[in-house]
Amino acid sequence: MRFIAAFLFCLAIIGPAAAESCPGNPDALGTSRVITVDPTDVLRLGTMQYRQTLPLNDHEVVITFDDGPLPPYSDRILDTLASQCVKVTYFLVGTMARAYPWVVRRMYNEGHTIGTHSLDHPLIFQNLGADRVEREVDGGISLVDAALGDSTALSPFFRIPGLGRSNTAEKFLADHDLITWSADVVADDWFRGIGAQSIVNRAMRRLEAKGRGILLLHDIHPATAIALPILLKQLKDKGFRVVQVVATGERPKALPELVASNGGGWPRVAKTASATSEEPARHHRINVAAHRHRAVASAQPAIDYSAQARDRLTTQF
C-alpha cells in the first residue's frame, strides 16, 4: 500500500522529449517522458528481487548503467546516448568517481541521473555486517558527491553491488531515505567473453518477454559500448520508448566542467560560473578530504559476480 500511495501522490510525468528535437538526428530514439519518485515513500524497485517496480507502460524501458565511470568506455557510451538524446540512470562506484570525476561531471551535465553503487564494489555485499554496509554506502555517496562538487546534484538512488541484498543493507538504505534499485531485465554484459551482439540479443529477448522494465547494463565493458548503438536502434525498431527517472527535489542545472587528469592530482575546474558548492554535504559521515589528492591507480575495479549471484540473476530467463 505504501508503494502504491507513493506513486499516486508523487509520480509526475514531465513533457516528452520528442526525437524530432534531437539535434542532428531526426530519427533518434529520444527520451519519451520522465518519472519523478519520492525517496521518502518509495523503498525498492525491480521485479528481479522485489514485488514493486516502476509504473511503466507497455514497451517502456528505463536504462541503467552500473560500476563506472571508466574511460574510454564510459565516454563512448555517453557519445552514443547523446547522439540519440537518450537519458539514463548511472549507479557509480565511489572509487571510480574519485578516479574520473570529469566523466561524472559530463554524465550529469548531459542530463543523466546519478545514483551510487557503494564505495568499492565488494563482491559479496549480502554478507557484510552493519558497520561495513554503512561504510560502503556512505563512502560511495561521499566520493560521488566530491566528484560532482555539489551534493544536491546526487539522486538518493542506490543499487546493491551484485544485487546482493540483505536485511541489513535494505534496512540501512530505507532508514536513510535511499531507494534500493534492483532491475527487471539484465543482459549479462558482465559475463567474461560475451560479445556485443549477444548482449543486444539477450536484452531484447528479455524486454520483449516482459514488455517493459528497468534494464541493467555496465559502462565499464568494451562489449557494452559496442552493443549500445545496436541496442538503441533495435529498441526504436521494436517500438520501445525510453523513460528517465528522477527524484523529487531541486538540482543544479549544470556543474562546472573539469579538465581530465593523467592521474597526478584532483582535476582543476575549467568553468566555474555555475558552481554552487565544491564540498560534499555535511550529513555524509565519511570524510573524503584525504582522498582528494590522488586518483585511483587501477584502471578497472576487480568486479565479478559469484556463481551463486549469476544463478540468481539468470534462472528466471
N, C-alpha and C positions, 0 to 999 in steps of 0.2 A: 504494500500500500504506500509506503514511504516513497518508493521509486516512482510509482505512477503519479502520485500527488505532486512530486517534484517536477516532473515533466509537464504536467498540466499547468503548473504555476509559473515555471521559469524557462520553459523551452521557447525559443524565439526563432523565427525564420526571417533572415535578412535577405534583401533583394538579390535575385540571381545574377551571377557573373556570366553574362552571355558570351559564348565562344566568339561571336562576331566582334566583340570588343577587344579580343586578344591581339595586341599589336603585331602586325606582320604575319598573322596566321588565322585567316578567317575560318579554317577548318579545325581549329583547336578544340580539344575536349572541354576545356574550361572547368570552372567550379560552379555547380548549379545553384547551391544555396549554402547557408551557414546555420548550424545549430548551436545555440548557446545553452550551457548547462551550469547549474549552481552547485559547487562542490560541498556546500553545507547540507544539501538534500540528496545528492546522488552519491552512492557509495562505490559501486563496482559495475563494470561494463564488460561484456564479451561472453557469448554463449559457449565458448570452449570450456569455460570454468564456472560461469555464473548463470543464474536464471535470467538476468537482465542484460539488455544491450541497448544500443541507441535506437530510437524510433524511426528507422529508415523506411522509406517507401520501396516498392519493388524496383530492382535494378539500380539501387543507390549503393555507393561504396565510399567508405572512409579509409583513406590510405595512410598508413603509419610506418615510420622507419625507426628502428632501434640501433643502439650501440655506437653511433658516431659521436662527433664528426671524425672523418678520416679522409684527408686529401690523398689522391685526386678523385677518389670515387664519390665522396660527398659532393664535390664541385660538379662532377659530370651529372649527377642526379639532379642537382639544383638547376643546371643548364637545361636539362630535359623538362623539368617541371615548369620553368619559366617559359619555355617555348610553347607549352601547351596551356599556360595560365591555370595550372592545377595547384591547389593549396593542400598541404598535408600536415600531419602532426609528427613531430620528432620527439623521441624519448632518448635523451642524451646521457651518456656516461660522464660522470664528473671529471675524471682524469683526462678523458678525451677532449672535453670542453676546455679544460685548462691548457691542454697542449695546442689547440687550434681555435682560439677564441674568435679570430677573424671570420672563420667559417660559421660559427654560431651567430655572429652579428649579421652575416649575409642571410642566413636562414630566416632570422627574424625580420630583417628589412625587406625581404621579398615576400612577406606576408604569411609565413607559415607559423603554426602554433608550436610552442616549445614546452615540452614536459621533461621529466627526468627519469633516469633508469639506474639509479644507485651511484655510489662513489666509484667503484672499480669493478663492477660486474662479477661478484662471487658466483662460482659455478653451481653451488647447491644452496640457494637462498632459503629454501624451506627448512634447512637445518640450523639456521642462525638463531642465537638467543636474542633476547630483547635489547641488550646493550649493543650488539653488533648490528641489528636491524636499524636502531637509531643512528648509529654512526654512518651506515651506508646511505640511509635516506637523507639525513641532514647534511652529510658531507657532499653528496651529489648535488643537492639543491644549492649549497653554498658555492661550489665551484662553477656551476652553470650560472648562478647569479653574478659571480665575479666576471665570467666571460661576457655576459650580456652587458654588465656595467650598470644595470638598473633592475632591482629586484621586482619591480612591478611589471616587467616585461615577461616574466616567467609565469606559466599557467600551472595551477595546482593539480597536474596530471602526473601519475606515476605508473610505470609498468614494471612489475617484478621481474628481475633477470631470470631467463629460462622459464618464465611463468611458474616459478617455484613458490607457489602460495603456501601460507601457513596462517594459523590463527593469530600467532604473534605479530606477523607482518601486517596482516589485514586490520587488526585492532589498532596498531600504531598509526597506520595510514588514515583510518577513519577518525581516530582521535585528533588528528592534525588536519582534518578537512582536505585530505588529498584523495582524489578519485583514483581508485585502482583500475587500471585498464588491462584486460586480457585481450582477446581477439575473437572474431567469428571464423576467420579463414586464415590459414598460413600457406606459404608457397614453398616451404622447405629450402629457402635460399641460403641457409646456413650449412646445409649438407656439404661435406667436403667433396669436391669434384662435380657438383651439379652444374649443368650448363644453362645458358640463358633461356633457350627455348623450353627446357624442362620447367624452369621457374614460371614462365608465362603459361605453359600448358596446365600446370597444377593450380595456379591462381585462378585461371579462367574456369577450369572444370569445377572447382570447389565453389567459386562465386555463383556460377550458373546453377549449381545444385541447390544452394541456399537461397538464391535470388537476390541477396543483398548482404551487407555486412562490413565489419571492420577487418581490413586486410593488414596483416603483419609482414613487413619486409625489413631488410637491413641495408643501411647505406655504407657499409664498410667492405662490401664484396664486389670485385670487378664484374662478376656474372650478373649481379643485380643491376649494376649501372648499365650494362649492355642490354639487359632484358627490359628495362623500364620503357624505352620508346616503343618497343613492340607491344608491351602490355597496354600502354595507354591507347595505342591505335586499336587494339582488339576490344578494349573496353568501349570505345566510341562506336566501333563497328557493330558490337553486340547490344548497343542501346543502354549501356550503363552510364550513370551520371555521378560525378564526384561531389561529395558533401564535405565541408570543413567543419570542425568542431572547435569552439572557443569556450572559455569560462567567463562567467559574469565578472564585471569589474572593469575599470578603466586601465588601458595600457598605452604606453607611448606609441605615437605613430611611426617613429623611426628612432634608431640608435646611431651614435657616432660610428663610422666605419673604422676598421683597424687595418694597419699595414701588416701583411703576412710576415711572420718572423722565421728565421732559419734555425730557431732553437736557442738563440743566445739571450733571450730575455722576454719579458712581457711586452707584447707589441704596443707601439705608440698609437695614439689617437690621430686619425687622419682628418676627420671632420668633427667639430665639437659644437656646432651651433645648436643641435637638437638634444644635447646631453641633458639628462635630468638627474642622474646620480651615478657616481663611479664606485660606490661601495655596496656590498651585499646588505640585505636587510638585517637589522639588529636582532630580529627574533630568531634568526638561524644560529644554532648553538655551536657550530663548528667554525673555528677561527681559521681562515684560509690565508691570512696575511703572509705566513711563512712560505706558502706555496707559490706566491706570485712571481718570485724571482727567476723561475725556470719553467721551461716546457717539459712535458713528459718525453723521455728519451726514446721510448719504443714507438714504432710507427703504428702498431696494431695491438689491441688488447688480446690476451690469451683467452678467447671466448670459445666455448664449446658447450654443447648440451649433453648431459648424461644420457645413457641408453634408456634409462627409466623415463626421463623427460621427453625424449624423442618418441617413445612408445605412447606416452600420454597424449602427445600432440597429434599423432597421426592415426591412431586406431580408429577414429570415427570416420575417416575418409576411405 
